[in-house]
Amino acid sequence: MFEEAQYLAPVTRRADGGVEVELSRSHPGFADEVYRERRNRIAGLAMDHRRGDPIPEVEYTDEEHEVWRLVSRELSASHAEYAVADYLDGAARLKLPTERIPQLEEVSEALHPLTGFRYLPAAGLVPLRDFYGSLADSYFHSTQYIRHHSVPLYTPEPDVVHEVIGHANMLASDRFAALYRVAGEAARRVESREALEFVSKVFWFTLEFGVMHEGGALKAYGAGILSSYGEIREFRTVDIRDLDLVAMGTMQYDITHYQDILYAAQSMTQLEDVVGTFWADCTDDSIAALSASAKTP
């Protein structure tokens, strides 16, 4: 999940026990009291959930299902042209519904027999170590709300479209699932905040916003690109660089705009060899050495 993006809508528990999702004034749903109340109720379901219990169901409205149908249709057409083969294979295995929003429990039940992953509901911000550490246990934290109906092809924060269409299809691929898991193991292994942030930035530029050369064309595999109607059509026009652990792990990026620098793997095998091996072997000391090399003239 986009850990940084959650700051756009922090979630708090009110004195009366209710839950408040604090949308920014620029959020499409800010002035919609009905939408805001639904966001509060959905966040409350996640806050009250305990791992091991069934994920609480959200009673989505017809309007919300229509947003899912529209976005699913538009993204599916783009995926056929722009997504890497392993993502498409995962989507074919998982067979997400396109006419309605699936419940997270339903996604978990379909995903677990494929790669061992399950979903956990998230109300909002999940601390870095908790989010990434859970990946080591084959759990993925996910929001359950869907973007505002006034702009169905845009969201300023990760919603169920991003979490499920973007990530679940990747998690249904054995090779991608293994990368998520080893990223979680890395996050659990390192101790310093600096090392954890390095691990998370590599995740950002790969499993969130990664691209890859495949079949003579540049394709996308990052969930952030593959769940964005706009960004999936623009990623080939930005500054494309070769995989570089030091650059990815130390790069400052802006979450409020399309990413203007992306790092391309030459193949799935190279991604596993470079990034997967880094996550499998990294320590605080090795990351400190990499970070120091970025500062060396």
N, C-alpha and C positions, 0 to 999 in steps of 0.2 A: 504494500500500500504506500501511497505517496505520503510519507510521514510529515514532510514539511507542509504539504497542502492542507493538512488538517488544522493548521493554525488559522486558516480562513474561517473555520467554523468550530471553535472550541466548544466542548460539551461540559456542562457543570450540573451539579446536583443542587437544587434549590432548598431553602430552609424547610419548605413544606414537603420535601421528599420528591417533588417532581424533577424532571430533567429538562434542561434548557440548552438548545443548540443555538449558539450565537452567530447568526449569519451577518456577514458584512453588508454595508449599504449597497455595494455594487453587485451583490448576489442577485441572480434573476428572481429568486423567490422571496426576497427581503420584504416586500410589501404585501405578500400573499399570506394572510393569517391562517388560512386553511392548510396551506403547504407547510408553514412553520409549525403548526400544531402536529401535523403528521410526522414531521421530522423529529419533534420532541418525543412523541410516542414510540417511534421506531428506535430511537436511540435508547429510550428507557428499557425496551425489550432486551437490547444487547447488554446494557449495564447490569441487568438482573440475572443474566445467564451465567451458568457455571460449567466449566469444561466437563464433558462427560454426559451432561444432560442434553436432551433433544434441543435443537435450535428452535427458538420460538418462531411461529409462522407470522408473516406480515400479511394482512388483508389488503392487497393492492387494489386500487380502484381501476375502473375501465380506462380512465384517462392515462393512468400510469402504465397499464398493459399496452396501450396504444403507442406510448413513447418507446417501449421496448420493441414492439413490432417494427416501428419505423427505423429505429437505430439498427436493429438486427438485419433488416433488409439492406440498408445502405452499406453497413460494414461488410456483410457477406460478399457483396459485389466487389468491394475493394480488396478483400482478403484474397479472392481468386486471382487477382493481378499482382498484389504487392506482398503477400505473406509467404514466409519460408515454408518448405514442405513439411517440416516437423510440426509446425503449428497447425497446418491444415490437416495433417494426420491425426493430431490430438483432437481437433474439432470433430473429425469424422468418428473417432472412437467415443467421444463424450456425448455427442448428439443433443446439445442443448436445445430446449424448445425455442422456437422463434415467434410464436404467437402470444406468449405470455411470459411474465417474469417468473423464473423458477425460484422456489424457496431454497435457502442455503442448505437445509437438511437434505433436500432432494439432490442438489448438486453433489453434496458429500457422498451420498449413497451411490451415485453413479460414478464418482471419481475414485473412491477408495478401492474398489476391485481392480482398477486399472494401474494405479501407481502408489497406492497406500495413503494418499493425501486426503485430508478432511478439512472442512471449513469451520471457522469460529466467528461468531458475530462480533462486530466492533462498533461501539457507539460513536467513536471519533478517533482522536489521537491515541495511537498505541506506541508506547516508548520503544525506541530503537531496539534495545536489547530484548524486549519481550517479543516484538514483532519478528525480528530475524531469528531469535533463539527458537521460537516455535516452529520455524521451518525445519529445524533439525529433527523435530518430533513429527514431521509431516502434517503440520497444522498451518493453515493460512487464515489470517485475520481478514475479515471482509465487512464492509458496510452493507446495509440492506436497503437503504433508501434509493430512489431514482431521481435523476435530475428534474428540474422544473420543466413543465410541459410547454412553456412559452418559447424555449430554445432547446428543442429535443436533441439537436446535434451538437450541443455544447454543454460542458459542465466545468465550473472552476475548481472542482474538488473530485476526489475519487468516489464514484457512486457504484451501484450494483452492476452497471454496464461495464465499467472498467474492471471491477473486481472479478466478474464472472466471464464475460466475453473476452476480456483481455487476459486474465491470469488463469482461469480454470482450463481453457483450451490448451495453454502451455503446460499446466500441471497434469494434463491427460497424456502428455508425451513422456515416455520413459527417460529420454535424454535430457529434456528440460527439467523434469521433476528431480532428477539427480543433481542438477546444478542448483536448484532452489535448496535442496537438502544440504549440500556441501556449503552453500553460502550461510545457512543457519548454523552449521557446525563452526564455521569461522567466527561468526558473531558471538557465539557462546564461548569460544576459546580465548579470544583476545580480552584484555582487561581494561586497557585505557580507553577513555572517551575518544581520543584522537584515532586510535587504531580501529575502533568500532565505526567511526565516521568514514574512514578510508574504505572499509569493507562495504559500507552502505552506498558510497559514491560509485564504487565499481558495479554494484548491483544496479544503481540508477542508470548508468550508461550501457548496461548490457540487458538485463532481464526486464527493465522498464523501457529503455530507449535504445535498444540495440538494433543494428542493421547488419546485413550479411550479403556477401556476393554468392549468388547461387544461379546456376543455369545461364550464365552470361548476363545477369541483371542484378541490380541492387535490390534486395528484398528486406522486409522488416520482420523482426521477431519480438521486439520489446512490447510488453503489454500496454505501455503508455501510448505508443504509436498505433497499435492495432485496435485500440478501443476509441480512437479519436477520428471522427469523420473528416476533420480538416487536416490534421497533422499527417495522416496516412497518405494524403495527396501531395504533401509538400516536402516530405523528408529527403527526397532525392535532389532537392535544389539547394540544400544547406551545405556547410563545410563538412565534408566527409573525410575522416582521418583513419589511419590504421589503428588497430587495437594497441593501446599503450596503458599499461597498468598505472604507471606513475601519473600520467596526465589525467586519467579517469579518476584516480583516487584523490587527487588534489584540486581538481577543477571546481571553480565556483559556478553555479548555474542558477538561472532564474526560472522558478516554477510557474510564473504567471504568463509566460509566452512560449511559443513553440521553441523547442531546443534548436539553437543555431549552430551547434557543433555536435556531430555524432561520430561514433567510432565503429568501423566496419570490420567484422571478422571475415576472413577469406573462406571459411567453411565452418560447419558445425564442429568438425574435428578440431580446428584451430581454437574455437571458442572453448571447448572442453580442455584442450591442452594448456592454453594460456590462462584463462580465467578460472576454470575448474581446478587446475593445479594450484593456482595462487590461493584460492579459498581453502583447499585441502591442506596446504602446508603453512599458511601464514601464521606469524606470531607477532606479538607486540614489537619485538626487536627487529624482525624482518620488515615490518611496515614502517617503523621509525627510520630504517635505512633507506627505504624507497622514498619516503617523504623528504628526507634530507637531500637525496639526489636531485629532487625537483628544485631545490634552492641553490644548488651548486651552479655557478656561472658556466 
